[in-house]
Amino acid sequence: MSSREQLLLVRFGDRTFESIQSEFQDENLVYVDGLRFAQNTAESYTAALGNINSHEFVEKAINLRWVQSFSAGVNAYPLELMKQRDIVLTNAAGIYGPNIADHTIALALMLCRKIEPIRRAALQKGWPEQKRTPAPGELAGQTMLVLGLGGIGIETAKRAAGLGMRVIATRRHSSRSKPDFVDAVHPPDQLHSLLPEADWVTICLPYTSDTADLISTSEFGRMKTGAHVLCATRGGIINTKALMAALDGGVVGGAGLDVTDPEPLPVDHPLWRYENVIITPHQSGYSEAANERLEQLIRENVRNFLNGAPLRNIVDLDLQY
């Protein structure tokens, strides 16, 4: 690395990456608590590590060659500007798959067992004499349709199959060999023909121009009555108004959402009021194990960048993932 180059490392939530700072302290690595603290020195950096989704910063960073995102989704990044400037963007694909999959299956189990309404009723009315009987009350034997068989999708499918579910999926490259725990993989354009088969529609896709409002009125109309929808990747893939209409009409049996549109979801938004909707505040990506995987990825890519070696997880700026 030439003496004029610098790497920028930006704090991520409560993660300050002390070990990475220490490891690369002799490599012109600059740490800041937030991207705003690097705005005035943006032109100094040839690489930036963090959620560098500020158009203003990228515009000022005239020497920037590489950005390492700490998230898997990159829809908030100035992708067109990065494409024009030939800036390489790498993401955290595969890092959060296990914990997001666990979270998704947790939502499914809560909905299947009707844990939230049972818990609420017990808190409000006391211990019930007459117990509820959830129908069917177990996931085994049900069909889960996984939309997007990437890192998150594969981990979710693996867990669903382990619970005895039949798993079918869509994937852009459907001709690739499928995992043994997935019954069938189809191209995305077969979505409408697959929806009637699914008891659970699980969205494991990034948010792109192709996936915005992917699940809307037409798609809900093709689902079997009582089907459930799950999403822990990005809001905006499920159309919120269409979802509420499907819930009101009894078409959808429930929804488990770690992401919403809008997000943050206002406390007075009507989606909170549904007994058969479980919402968590974009929490699924957080785990200490994921933190460790992220640090391993950062270390590997920093070393590769400094040595002129290929980087992991390069984003296709046209496909937006």
Buried (B, 14 or more C-beta within 10 A) or exposed (E): BEEEBBBBBBBBEEEBBEEBEEBBEEBBBBBBEEBEBBBEBBEBBBBBBBBBBBEEBBEBBEEBBBBBBBBBBBBBBBBEEBEEBEBBBBBBBBBBBBBBBBBBBBBBBBBBBBBBBBEEBEEEEEEEEEEEEBEEEBBEEBBBBBBBBBBBBBBBBBBBBEBEBBBBBBBBEBEEEBBEBBBEBBEBEEBEEBBEBBBBBBBBBBBBEEBBBBBBEEBBBBBBEEBBBBBBBBBBBBBBEBBBBBBEEEBBBBBBBBBBBEEEBEEEBEBEEBEBBBBBEBEBBBBEEBBEBBBEBBBBBBEBBBEEEEBBBBBEBEEBB
